[in-house]
Amino acid sequence: TVDHIVPIAYDSTIRADQGNLATICRECHRLKTQWEQYYYGTAQNIAKKDVTEIHDIHRIVVLMHQK
């Protein structure tokens, strides 16, 4: 699956930025989406949070496992 590292639901201006794309497996994509909803507030009917965008996929993986 091709995934936006910083979700476009959080920052739509980087939708076409190839540097914001990563290939990940389906299960990792599901887990990352859950983490994004928690971190960025990108879930439906939830206000987006004012947080720093994380562009480093390795840091995201670490944070996903700390949640």
PQR file of N, CA, C, O and H, with PARSE charges and radii, in Angstrom:
ATOM      1  N   THR A   1       0.844  -1.175   0.000 -0.4000 1.5000
ATOM      2  CA  THR A   1       0.000   0.000   0.000 -0.0000 2.0000
ATOM      3  C   THR A   1       0.887   1.235   0.000  0.5500 1.7000
ATOM      4  O   THR A   1       1.870   1.302   0.737 -0.5500 1.4000
ATOM      5  N   VAL A   2       0.534   2.215  -0.833 -0.4000 1.5000
ATOM      6  CA  VAL A   2       1.242   3.496  -0.803 -0.0000 2.0000
ATOM      7  C   VAL A   2       0.528   4.383   0.208  0.5500 1.7000
ATOM      8  O   VAL A   2      -0.686   4.570   0.136 -0.5500 1.4000
ATOM      9  H   VAL A   2      -0.265   2.160  -1.432  0.4000 1.0000
ATOM     10  N   ASP A   3       1.282   4.920   1.139 -0.4000 1.5000
ATOM     11  CA  ASP A   3       0.715   5.682   2.252 -0.0000 2.0000
ATOM     12  C   ASP A   3       1.311   7.084   2.282  0.5500 1.7000
ATOM     13  O   ASP A   3       2.486   7.277   1.970 -0.5500 1.4000
ATOM     14  H   ASP A   3       2.269   4.767   1.197  0.4000 1.0000
ATOM     15  N   HIS A   4       0.495   8.053   2.657 -0.4000 1.5000
ATOM     16  CA  HIS A   4       0.999   9.402   2.912 -0.0000 2.0000
ATOM     17  C   HIS A   4       1.586   9.397   4.317  0.5500 1.7000
ATOM     18  O   HIS A   4       0.889   9.073   5.279 -0.5500 1.4000
ATOM     19  H   HIS A   4      -0.460   7.897   2.910  0.4000 1.0000
ATOM     20  N   ILE A   5       2.842   9.746   4.443 -0.4000 1.5000
ATOM     21  CA  ILE A   5       3.509   9.733   5.746 -0.0000 2.0000
ATOM     22  C   ILE A   5       2.793  10.698   6.697  0.5500 1.7000
ATOM     23  O   ILE A   5       2.390  10.308   7.792 -0.5500 1.4000
ATOM     24  H   ILE A   5       3.409  10.009   3.662  0.4000 1.0000
ATOM     25  N   VAL A   6       2.639  11.943   6.278 -0.4000 1.5000
ATOM     26  CA  VAL A   6       1.784  12.882   7.002 -0.0000 2.0000
ATOM     27  C   VAL A   6       0.426  12.792   6.300  0.5500 1.7000
ATOM     28  O   VAL A   6       0.342  13.057   5.101 -0.5500 1.4000
ATOM     29  H   VAL A   6       2.967  12.260   5.388  0.4000 1.0000
ATOM     30  N   PRO A   7      -0.622  12.428   7.012 -0.5600 1.5000
ATOM     31  CA  PRO A   7      -1.911  12.202   6.349  0.2800 2.0000
ATOM     32  C   PRO A   7      -2.448  13.456   5.658  0.5500 1.7000
ATOM     33  O   PRO A   7      -2.337  14.565   6.181 -0.5500 1.4000
ATOM     34  N   ILE A   8      -3.028  13.261   4.480 -0.4000 1.5000
ATOM     35  CA  ILE A   8      -3.578  14.402   3.753 -0.0000 2.0000
ATOM     36  C   ILE A   8      -4.804  14.956   4.460  0.5500 1.7000
ATOM     37  O   ILE A   8      -5.198  16.095   4.212 -0.5500 1.4000
ATOM     38  H   ILE A   8      -3.118  12.360   4.055  0.4000 1.0000
ATOM     39  N   ALA A   9      -5.408  14.170   5.334 -0.4000 1.5000
ATOM     40  CA  ALA A   9      -6.521  14.692   6.138 -0.0000 2.0000
ATOM     41  C   ALA A   9      -6.016  15.747   7.113  0.5500 1.7000
ATOM     42  O   ALA A   9      -6.790  16.576   7.590 -0.5500 1.4000
ATOM     43  H   ALA A   9      -5.087  13.245   5.536  0.4000 1.0000
ATOM     44  N   TYR A  10      -4.717  15.717   7.409 -0.4000 1.5000
ATOM     45  CA  TYR A  10      -4.116  16.702   8.310 -0.0000 2.0000
ATOM     46  C   TYR A  10      -3.519  17.866   7.526  0.5500 1.7000
ATOM     47  O   TYR A  10      -3.660  19.022   7.925 -0.5500 1.4000
ATOM     48  H   TYR A  10      -4.088  15.043   7.021  0.4000 1.0000
ATOM     49  N   ASP A  11      -2.857  17.568   6.419 -0.4000 1.5000
ATOM     50  CA  ASP A  11      -2.212  18.610   5.614 -0.0000 2.0000
ATOM     51  C   ASP A  11      -2.379  18.283   4.132  0.5500 1.7000
ATOM     52  O   ASP A  11      -1.559  17.576   3.547 -0.5500 1.4000
ATOM     53  H   ASP A  11      -2.743  16.629   6.094  0.4000 1.0000
ATOM     54  N   SER A  12      -3.426  18.793   3.544 -0.4000 1.5000
ATOM     55  CA  SER A  12      -3.725  18.475   2.144 -0.0000 2.0000
ATOM     56  C   SER A  12      -2.763  19.139   1.166  0.5500 1.7000
ATOM     57  O   SER A  12      -2.747  18.782  -0.012 -0.5500 1.4000
ATOM     58  H   SER A  12      -4.092  19.367   4.019  0.4000 1.0000
ATOM     59  N   THR A  13      -1.960  20.097   1.625 -0.4000 1.5000
ATOM     60  CA  THR A  13      -1.035  20.792   0.720 -0.0000 2.0000
ATOM     61  C   THR A  13       0.111  19.893   0.256  0.5500 1.7000
ATOM     62  O   THR A  13       0.777  20.205  -0.731 -0.5500 1.4000
ATOM     63  H   THR A  13      -1.972  20.387   2.582  0.4000 1.0000
ATOM     64  N   ILE A  14       0.348  18.784   0.954 -0.4000 1.5000
ATOM     65  CA  ILE A  14       1.443  17.893   0.562 -0.0000 2.0000
ATOM     66  C   ILE A  14       0.923  16.617  -0.099  0.5500 1.7000
ATOM     67  O   ILE A  14       1.628  15.609  -0.152 -0.5500 1.4000
ATOM     68  H   ILE A  14      -0.193  18.530   1.756  0.4000 1.0000
ATOM     69  N   ARG A  15      -0.300  16.662  -0.596 -0.4000 1.5000
ATOM     70  CA  ARG A  15      -0.936  15.513  -1.240 -0.0000 2.0000
ATOM     71  C   ARG A  15      -0.068  14.921  -2.359  0.5500 1.7000
ATOM     72  O   ARG A  15       0.077  13.701  -2.434 -0.5500 1.4000
ATOM     73  H   ARG A  15      -0.872  17.481  -0.553  0.4000 1.0000
ATOM     74  N   ALA A  16       0.503  15.746  -3.214 -0.4000 1.5000
ATOM     75  CA  ALA A  16       1.252  15.265  -4.377 -0.0000 2.0000
ATOM     76  C   ALA A  16       2.760  15.219  -4.135  0.5500 1.7000
ATOM     77  O   ALA A  16       3.515  14.926  -5.062 -0.5500 1.4000
ATOM     78  H   ALA A  16       0.385  16.737  -3.153  0.4000 1.0000
ATOM     79  N   ASP A  17       3.210  15.496  -2.933 -0.4000 1.5000
ATOM     80  CA  ASP A  17       4.636  15.497  -2.609 -0.0000 2.0000
ATOM     81  C   ASP A  17       5.140  14.049  -2.527  0.5500 1.7000
ATOM     82  O   ASP A  17       4.762  13.311  -1.617 -0.5500 1.4000
ATOM     83  H   ASP A  17       2.596  15.734  -2.180  0.4000 1.0000
ATOM     84  N   GLN A  18       5.980  13.651  -3.464 -0.4000 1.5000
ATOM     85  CA  GLN A  18       6.482  12.278  -3.484 -0.0000 2.0000
ATOM     86  C   GLN A  18       7.322  11.951  -2.253  0.5500 1.7000
ATOM     87  O   GLN A  18       7.447  10.784  -1.880 -0.5500 1.4000
ATOM     88  H   GLN A  18       6.287  14.250  -4.203  0.4000 1.0000
ATOM     89  N   GLY A  19       7.888  12.958  -1.629 -0.4000 1.5000
ATOM     90  CA  GLY A  19       8.657  12.747  -0.406 -0.0000 2.0000
ATOM     91  C   GLY A  19       7.773  12.416   0.784  0.5500 1.7000
ATOM     92  O   GLY A  19       8.274  12.046   1.846 -0.5500 1.4000
ATOM     93  H   GLY A  19       7.785  13.906  -1.932  0.4000 1.0000
ATOM     94  N   ASN A  20       6.465  12.544   0.617 -0.4000 1.5000
ATOM     95  CA  ASN A  20       5.516  12.240   1.686 -0.0000 2.0000
ATOM     96  C   ASN A  20       4.860  10.872   1.468  0.5500 1.7000
ATOM     97  O   ASN A  20       3.832  10.577   2.077 -0.5500 1.4000
ATOM     98  H   ASN A  20       6.058  12.844  -0.246  0.4000 1.0000
ATOM     99  N   LEU A  21       5.438  10.046   0.614 -0.4000 1.5000
ATOM    100  CA  LEU A  21       4.871   8.732   0.326 -0.0000 2.0000
ATOM    101  C   LEU A  21       5.797   7.622   0.796  0.5500 1.7000
ATOM    102  O   LEU A  21       7.021   7.744   0.741 -0.5500 1.4000
ATOM    103  H   LEU A  21       6.274  10.286   0.119  0.4000 1.0000
ATOM    104  N   ALA A  22       5.191   6.542   1.257 -0.4000 1.5000
ATOM    105  CA  ALA A  22       5.944   5.353   1.660 -0.0000 2.0000
ATOM    106  C   ALA A  22       5.114   4.123   1.309  0.5500 1.7000
ATOM    107  O   ALA A  22       3.884   4.174   1.304 -0.5500 1.4000
ATOM    108  H   ALA A  22       4.197   6.442   1.302  0.4000 1.0000
ATOM    109  N   THR A  23       5.791   3.031   1.017 -0.4000 1.5000
ATOM    110  CA  THR A  23       5.079   1.775   0.778 -0.0000 2.0000
ATOM    111  C   THR A  23       5.109   0.969   2.066  0.5500 1.7000
ATOM    112  O   THR A  23       6.166   0.740   2.653 -0.5500 1.4000
ATOM    113  H   THR A  23       6.790   2.991   1.021  0.4000 1.0000
ATOM    114  N   ILE A  24       3.926   0.545   2.490 -0.4000 1.5000
ATOM    115  CA  ILE A  24       3.818  -0.250   3.711 -0.0000 2.0000
ATOM    116  C   ILE A  24       2.792  -1.360   3.489  0.5500 1.7000
ATOM    117  O   ILE A  24       1.947  -1.265   2.598 -0.5500 1.4000
ATOM    118  H   ILE A  24       3.067   0.731   2.013  0.4000 1.0000
ATOM    119  N   CYS A  25       2.870  -2.400   4.295 -0.4000 1.5000
ATOM    120  CA  CYS A  25       1.918  -3.504   4.159 -0.0000 2.0000
ATOM    121  C   CYS A  25       0.536  -3.075   4.668  0.5500 1.7000
ATOM    122  O   CYS A  25       0.401  -2.063   5.355 -0.5500 1.4000
ATOM    123  H   CYS A  25       3.556  -2.478   5.019  0.4000 1.0000
ATOM    124  N   ARG A  26      -0.464  -3.848   4.325 -0.4000 1.5000
ATOM    125  CA  ARG A  26      -1.848  -3.531   4.684 -0.0000 2.0000
ATOM    126  C   ARG A  26      -2.039  -3.423   6.202  0.5500 1.7000
ATOM    127  O   ARG A  26      -2.702  -2.504   6.681 -0.5500 1.4000
ATOM    128  H   ARG A  26      -0.355  -4.671   3.767  0.4000 1.0000
ATOM    129  N   GLU A  27      -1.459  -4.358   6.951 -0.4000 1.5000
ATOM    130  CA  GLU A  27      -1.606  -4.341   8.412 -0.0000 2.0000
ATOM    131  C   GLU A  27      -0.925  -3.113   9.027  0.5500 1.7000
ATOM    132  O   GLU A  27      -1.475  -2.484   9.932 -0.5500 1.4000
ATOM    133  H   GLU A  27      -0.920  -5.105   6.562  0.4000 1.0000
ATOM    134  N   CYS A  28       0.264  -2.776   8.538 -0.4000 1.5000
ATOM    135  CA  CYS A  28       0.958  -1.582   9.030 -0.0000 2.0000
ATOM    136  C   CYS A  28       0.166  -0.324   8.688  0.5500 1.7000
ATOM    137  O   CYS A  28       0.126   0.620   9.477 -0.5500 1.4000
ATOM    138  H   CYS A  28       0.711  -3.286   7.804  0.4000 1.0000
ATOM    139  N   HIS A  29      -0.456  -0.307   7.529 -0.4000 1.5000
ATOM    140  CA  HIS A  29      -1.276   0.841   7.134 -0.0000 2.0000
ATOM    141  C   HIS A  29      -2.460   1.000   8.093  0.5500 1.7000
ATOM    142  O   HIS A  29      -2.791   2.113   8.503 -0.5500 1.4000
ATOM    143  H   HIS A  29      -0.423  -1.074   6.887  0.4000 1.0000
ATOM    144  N   ARG A  30      -3.085  -0.112   8.442 -0.4000 1.5000
ATOM    145  CA  ARG A  30      -4.210  -0.060   9.388 -0.0000 2.0000
ATOM    146  C   ARG A  30      -3.754   0.479  10.737  0.5500 1.7000
ATOM    147  O   ARG A  30      -4.414   1.340  11.320 -0.5500 1.4000
ATOM    148  H   ARG A  30      -2.815  -1.016   8.109  0.4000 1.0000
ATOM    149  N   LEU A  31      -2.635  -0.021  11.230 -0.4000 1.5000
ATOM    150  CA  LEU A  31      -2.116   0.427  12.523 -0.0000 2.0000
ATOM    151  C   LEU A  31      -1.689   1.889  12.478  0.5500 1.7000
ATOM    152  O   LEU A  31      -1.928   2.638  13.426 -0.5500 1.4000
ATOM    153  H   LEU A  31      -2.099  -0.720  10.756  0.4000 1.0000
ATOM    154  N   LYS A  32      -1.059   2.296  11.380 -0.4000 1.5000
ATOM    155  CA  LYS A  32      -0.627   3.690  11.249 -0.0000 2.0000
ATOM    156  C   LYS A  32      -1.828   4.622  11.182  0.5500 1.7000
ATOM    157  O   LYS A  32      -1.799   5.708  11.760 -0.5500 1.4000
ATOM    158  H   LYS A  32      -0.866   1.688  10.610  0.4000 1.0000
ATOM    159  N   THR A  33      -2.874   4.214  10.489 -0.4000 1.5000
ATOM    160  CA  THR A  33      -4.091   5.029  10.422 -0.0000 2.0000
ATOM    161  C   THR A  33      -4.672   5.229  11.812  0.5500 1.7000
ATOM    162  O   THR A  33      -5.101   6.333  12.147 -0.5500 1.4000
ATOM    163  H   THR A  33      -2.897   3.332  10.019  0.4000 1.0000
ATOM    164  N   GLN A  34      -4.693   4.191  12.618 -0.4000 1.5000
ATOM    165  CA  GLN A  34      -5.180   4.320  14.004 -0.0000 2.0000
ATOM    166  C   GLN A  34      -4.304   5.286  14.788  0.5500 1.7000
ATOM    167  O   GLN A  34      -4.810   6.122  15.538 -0.5500 1.4000
ATOM    168  H   GLN A  34      -4.344   3.294  12.346  0.4000 1.0000
ATOM    169  N   TRP A  35      -2.993   5.174  14.617 -0.4000 1.5000
ATOM    170  CA  TRP A  35      -2.078   6.071  15.316 -0.0000 2.0000
ATOM    171  C   TRP A  35      -2.297   7.512  14.860  0.5500 1.7000
ATOM    172  O   TRP A  35      -2.312   8.421  15.689 -0.5500 1.4000
ATOM    173  H   TRP A  35      -2.582   4.495  14.008  0.4000 1.0000
ATOM    174  N   GLU A  36      -2.468   7.735  13.557 -0.4000 1.5000
ATOM    175  CA  GLU A  36      -2.699   9.079  13.025 -0.0000 2.0000
ATOM    176  C   GLU A  36      -3.964   9.689  13.629  0.5500 1.7000
ATOM    177  O   GLU A  36      -3.991  10.879  13.942 -0.5500 1.4000
ATOM    178  H   GLU A  36      -2.456   6.996  12.883  0.4000 1.0000
ATOM    179  N   GLN A  37      -4.991   8.894  13.790 -0.4000 1.5000
ATOM    180  CA  GLN A  37      -6.224   9.399  14.388 -0.0000 2.0000
ATOM    181  C   GLN A  37      -5.975   9.846  15.817  0.5500 1.7000
ATOM    182  O   GLN A  37      -6.526  10.854  16.261 -0.5500 1.4000
ATOM    183  H   GLN A  37      -4.969   7.927  13.536  0.4000 1.0000
ATOM    184  N   TYR A  38      -5.154   9.108  16.535 -0.4000 1.5000
ATOM    185  CA  TYR A  38      -4.797   9.465  17.904 -0.0000 2.0000
ATOM    186  C   TYR A  38      -3.896  10.707  17.928  0.5500 1.7000
ATOM    187  O   TYR A  38      -4.154  11.650  18.676 -0.5500 1.4000
ATOM    188  H   TYR A  38      -4.706   8.290  16.174  0.4000 1.0000
ATOM    189  N   TYR A  39      -2.832  10.703  17.100 -0.4000 1.5000
ATOM    190  CA  TYR A  39      -1.830  11.772  17.143 -0.0000 2.0000
ATOM    191  C   TYR A  39      -2.326  13.061  16.481  0.5500 1.7000
ATOM    192  O   TYR A  39      -2.243  14.134  17.078 -0.5500 1.4000
ATOM    193  H   TYR A  39      -2.622   9.937  16.493  0.4000 1.0000
ATOM    194  N   TYR A  40      -2.833  12.961  15.269 -0.4000 1.5000
ATOM    195  CA  TYR A  40      -3.232  14.137  14.495 -0.0000 2.0000
ATOM    196  C   TYR A  40      -4.699  14.536  14.698  0.5500 1.7000
ATOM    197  O   TYR A  40      -5.085  15.667  14.401 -0.5500 1.4000
ATOM    198  H   TYR A  40      -2.901  12.089  14.784  0.4000 1.0000
ATOM    199  N   GLY A  41      -5.502  13.615  15.198 -0.4000 1.5000
ATOM    200  CA  GLY A  41      -6.931  13.900  15.320 -0.0000 2.0000
ATOM    201  C   GLY A  41      -7.626  13.856  13.971  0.5500 1.7000
ATOM    202  O   GLY A  41      -8.485  14.689  13.684 -0.5500 1.4000
ATOM    203  H   GLY A  41      -5.188  12.696  15.439  0.4000 1.0000
ATOM    204  N   THR A  42      -7.259  12.888  13.144 -0.4000 1.5000
ATOM    205  CA  THR A  42      -7.799  12.826  11.789 -0.0000 2.0000
ATOM    206  C   THR A  42      -9.021  11.917  11.662  0.5500 1.7000
ATOM    207  O   THR A  42      -9.504  11.692  10.552 -0.5500 1.4000
ATOM    208  H   THR A  42      -6.561  12.211  13.377  0.4000 1.0000
ATOM    209  N   ALA A  43      -9.516  11.403  12.754 -0.4000 1.5000
ATOM    210  CA  ALA A  43     -10.707  10.557  12.684 -0.0000 2.0000
ATOM    211  C   ALA A  43     -11.944  11.404  12.403  0.5500 1.7000
ATOM    212  O   ALA A  43     -11.962  12.611  12.643 -0.5500 1.4000
ATOM    213  H   ALA A  43      -9.123  11.586  13.655  0.4000 1.0000
ATOM    214  N   GLN A  44     -12.958  10.751  11.895 -0.4000 1.5000
ATOM    215  CA  GLN A  44     -14.207  11.442  11.599 -0.0000 2.0000
ATOM    216  C   GLN A  44     -14.798  12.047  12.868  0.5500 1.7000
ATOM    217  O   GLN A  44     -14.787  11.428  13.932 -0.5500 1.4000
ATOM    218  H   GLN A  44     -12.944   9.770  11.700  0.4000 1.0000
ATOM    219  N   ASN A  45     -15.309  13.259  12.737 -0.4000 1.5000
ATOM    220  CA  ASN A  45     -15.968  13.969  13.835 -0.0000 2.0000
ATOM    221  C   ASN A  45     -15.037  14.307  15.001  0.5500 1.7000
ATOM    222  O   ASN A  45     -15.505  14.533  16.118 -0.5500 1.4000
ATOM    223  H   ASN A  45     -15.318  13.762  11.873  0.4000 1.0000
ATOM    224  N   ILE A  46     -13.747  14.343  14.757 -0.4000 1.5000
ATOM    225  CA  ILE A  46     -12.785  14.723  15.792 -0.0000 2.0000
ATOM    226  C   ILE A  46     -12.001  15.918  15.258  0.5500 1.7000
ATOM    227  O   ILE A  46     -11.585  15.930  14.099 -0.5500 1.4000
ATOM    228  H   ILE A  46     -13.367  14.159  13.850  0.4000 1.0000
ATOM    229  N   ALA A  47     -11.804  16.909  16.098 -0.4000 1.5000
ATOM    230  CA  ALA A  47     -11.059  18.103  15.681 -0.0000 2.0000
ATOM    231  C   ALA A  47      -9.587  17.765  15.509  0.5500 1.7000
ATOM    232  O   ALA A  47      -9.005  17.049  16.323 -0.5500 1.4000
ATOM    233  H   ALA A  47     -12.141  16.900  17.039  0.4000 1.0000
ATOM    234  N   LYS A  48      -8.990  18.287  14.443 -0.4000 1.5000
ATOM    235  CA  LYS A  48      -7.570  18.081  14.228 -0.0000 2.0000
ATOM    236  C   LYS A  48      -6.780  18.734  15.368  0.5500 1.7000
ATOM    237  O   LYS A  48      -7.137  19.806  15.856 -0.5500 1.4000
ATOM    238  H   LYS A  48      -9.463  18.869  13.782  0.4000 1.0000
ATOM    239  N   LYS A  49      -5.721  18.072  15.771 -0.4000 1.5000
ATOM    240  CA  LYS A  49      -4.880  18.577  16.844 -0.0000 2.0000
ATOM    241  C   LYS A  49      -3.797  19.482  16.280  0.5500 1.7000
ATOM    242  O   LYS A  49      -3.380  19.322  15.133 -0.5500 1.4000
ATOM    243  H   LYS A  49      -5.431  17.201  15.374  0.4000 1.0000
ATOM    244  N   ASP A  50      -3.351  20.418  17.075 -0.4000 1.5000
ATOM    245  CA  ASP A  50      -2.274  21.321  16.685 -0.0000 2.0000
ATOM    246  C   ASP A  50      -0.959  20.691  17.144  0.5500 1.7000
ATOM    247  O   ASP A  50      -0.436  21.015  18.210 -0.5500 1.4000
ATOM    248  H   ASP A  50      -3.691  20.548  18.007  0.4000 1.0000
ATOM    249  N   VAL A  51      -0.438  19.785  16.317 -0.4000 1.5000
ATOM    250  CA  VAL A  51       0.790  19.064  16.648 -0.0000 2.0000
ATOM    251  C   VAL A  51       1.802  19.239  15.522  0.5500 1.7000
ATOM    252  O   VAL A  51       1.459  19.663  14.419 -0.5500 1.4000
ATOM    253  H   VAL A  51      -0.862  19.521  15.451  0.4000 1.0000
ATOM    254  N   THR A  52       3.025  18.912  15.813 -0.4000 1.5000
ATOM    255  CA  THR A  52       4.089  18.969  14.821 -0.0000 2.0000
ATOM    256  C   THR A  52       3.952  17.805  13.857  0.5500 1.7000
ATOM    257  O   THR A  52       3.766  16.664  14.279 -0.5500 1.4000
ATOM    258  H   THR A  52       3.304  18.568  16.710  0.4000 1.0000
ATOM    259  N   GLU A  53       4.044  18.092  12.549 -0.4000 1.5000
ATOM    260  CA  GLU A  53       4.022  17.014  11.565 -0.0000 2.0000
ATOM    261  C   GLU A  53       5.286  16.183  11.709  0.5500 1.7000
ATOM    262  O   GLU A  53       6.377  16.718  11.904 -0.5500 1.4000
ATOM    263  H   GLU A  53       4.195  19.019  12.206  0.4000 1.0000
ATOM    264  N   ILE A  54       5.130  14.886  11.612 -0.4000 1.5000
ATOM    265  CA  ILE A  54       6.278  13.982  11.699 -0.0000 2.0000
ATOM    266  C   ILE A  54       6.496  13.379  10.318  0.5500 1.7000
ATOM    267  O   ILE A  54       5.642  12.658   9.801 -0.5500 1.4000
ATOM    268  H   ILE A  54       4.244  14.451  11.453  0.4000 1.0000
ATOM    269  N   HIS A  55       7.647  13.680   9.727 -0.4000 1.5000
ATOM    270  CA  HIS A  55       7.966  13.212   8.383 -0.0000 2.0000
ATOM    271  C   HIS A  55       8.903  12.006   8.379  0.5500 1.7000
ATOM    272  O   HIS A  55       9.115  11.389   7.335 -0.5500 1.4000
ATOM    273  H   HIS A  55       8.341  14.265  10.147  0.4000 1.0000
ATOM    274  N   ASP A  56       9.456  11.671   9.526 -0.4000 1.5000
ATOM    275  CA  ASP A  56      10.408  10.561   9.641 -0.0000 2.0000
ATOM    276  C   ASP A  56       9.642   9.275   9.960  0.5500 1.7000
ATOM    277  O   ASP A  56       9.157   9.094  11.076 -0.5500 1.4000
ATOM    278  H   ASP A  56       9.284  12.172  10.374  0.4000 1.0000
ATOM    279  N   ILE A  57       9.540   8.391   8.977 -0.4000 1.5000
ATOM    280  CA  ILE A  57       8.763   7.168   9.140 -0.0000 2.0000
ATOM    281  C   ILE A  57       9.304   6.293  10.269  0.5500 1.7000
ATOM    282  O   ILE A  57       8.537   5.601  10.939 -0.5500 1.4000
ATOM    283  H   ILE A  57       9.935   8.538   8.070  0.4000 1.0000
ATOM    284  N   HIS A  58      10.614   6.321  10.482 -0.4000 1.5000
ATOM    285  CA  HIS A  58      11.193   5.517  11.570 -0.0000 2.0000
ATOM    286  C   HIS A  58      10.733   6.043  12.933  0.5500 1.7000
ATOM    287  O   HIS A  58      10.459   5.260  13.842 -0.5500 1.4000
ATOM    288  H   HIS A  58      11.237   6.883   9.938  0.4000 1.0000
ATOM    289  N   ARG A  59      10.651   7.345  13.071 -0.4000 1.5000
ATOM    290  CA  ARG A  59      10.150   7.930  14.327 -0.0000 2.0000
ATOM    291  C   ARG A  59       8.676   7.588  14.524  0.5500 1.7000
ATOM    292  O   ARG A  59       8.241   7.323  15.645 -0.5500 1.4000
ATOM    293  H   ARG A  59      10.874   7.981  12.332  0.4000 1.0000
ATOM    294  N   ILE A  60       7.914   7.593  13.440 -0.4000 1.5000
ATOM    295  CA  ILE A  60       6.495   7.247  13.525 -0.0000 2.0000
ATOM    296  C   ILE A  60       6.336   5.813  14.030  0.5500 1.7000
ATOM    297  O   ILE A  60       5.484   5.542  14.877 -0.5500 1.4000
ATOM    298  H   ILE A  60       8.268   7.808  12.530  0.4000 1.0000
ATOM    299  N   VAL A  61       7.150   4.901  13.514 -0.4000 1.5000
ATOM    300  CA  VAL A  61       7.074   3.502  13.945 -0.0000 2.0000
ATOM    301  C   VAL A  61       7.335   3.396  15.433  0.5500 1.7000
ATOM    302  O   VAL A  61       6.630   2.671  16.135 -0.5500 1.4000
ATOM    303  H   VAL A  61       7.841   5.121  12.826  0.4000 1.0000
ATOM    304  N   VAL A  62       8.338   4.107  15.927 -0.4000 1.5000
ATOM    305  CA  VAL A  62       8.648   4.091  17.357 -0.0000 2.0000
ATOM    306  C   VAL A  62       7.451   4.626  18.151  0.5500 1.7000
ATOM    307  O   VAL A  62       7.043   4.018  19.141 -0.5500 1.4000
ATOM    308  H   VAL A  62       8.912   4.696  15.358  0.4000 1.0000
ATOM    309  N   LEU A  63       6.895   5.747  17.725 -0.4000 1.5000
ATOM    310  CA  LEU A  63       5.753   6.349  18.423 -0.0000 2.0000
ATOM    311  C   LEU A  63       4.519   5.456  18.380  0.5500 1.7000
ATOM    312  O   LEU A  63       3.753   5.403  19.343 -0.5500 1.4000
ATOM    313  H   LEU A  63       7.226   6.240  16.921  0.4000 1.0000
ATOM    314  N   MET A  64       4.325   4.754  17.265 -0.4000 1.5000
ATOM    315  CA  MET A  64       3.189   3.854  17.151 -0.0000 2.0000
ATOM    316  C   MET A  64       3.265   2.751  18.209  0.5500 1.7000
ATOM    317  O   MET A  64       2.245   2.332  18.756 -0.5500 1.4000
ATOM    318  H   MET A  64       4.947   4.796  16.483  0.4000 1.0000
ATOM    319  N   HIS A  65       4.471   2.294  18.486 -0.4000 1.5000
ATOM    320  CA  HIS A  65       4.641   1.212  19.459 -0.0000 2.0000
ATOM    321  C   HIS A  65       4.613   1.703  20.907  0.5500 1.7000
ATOM    322  O   HIS A  65       4.507   0.898  21.833 -0.5500 1.4000
ATOM    323  H   HIS A  65       5.299   2.635  18.042  0.4000 1.0000
ATOM    324  N   GLN A  66       4.707   3.022  21.106 -0.4000 1.5000
ATOM    325  CA  GLN A  66       4.643   3.578  22.460 -0.0000 2.0000
ATOM    326  C   GLN A  66       3.214   3.884  22.872  0.5500 1.7000
ATOM    327  O   GLN A  66       2.928   4.017  24.061 -0.5500 1.4000
ATOM    328  H   GLN A  66       4.793   3.676  20.355  0.4000 1.0000
ATOM    329  N   LYS A  67       2.325   3.994  21.917 -0.4000 1.5000
ATOM    330  CA  LYS A  67       0.941   4.377  22.199 -0.0000 2.0000
ATOM    331  C   LYS A  67       0.267   3.402  23.125  0.5500 1.7000
ATOM    332  O   LYS A  67      -0.904   3.580  23.462 -0.5500 1.4000
ATOM    333  H   LYS A  67       2.557   3.885  20.950  0.4000 1.0000
TER
END
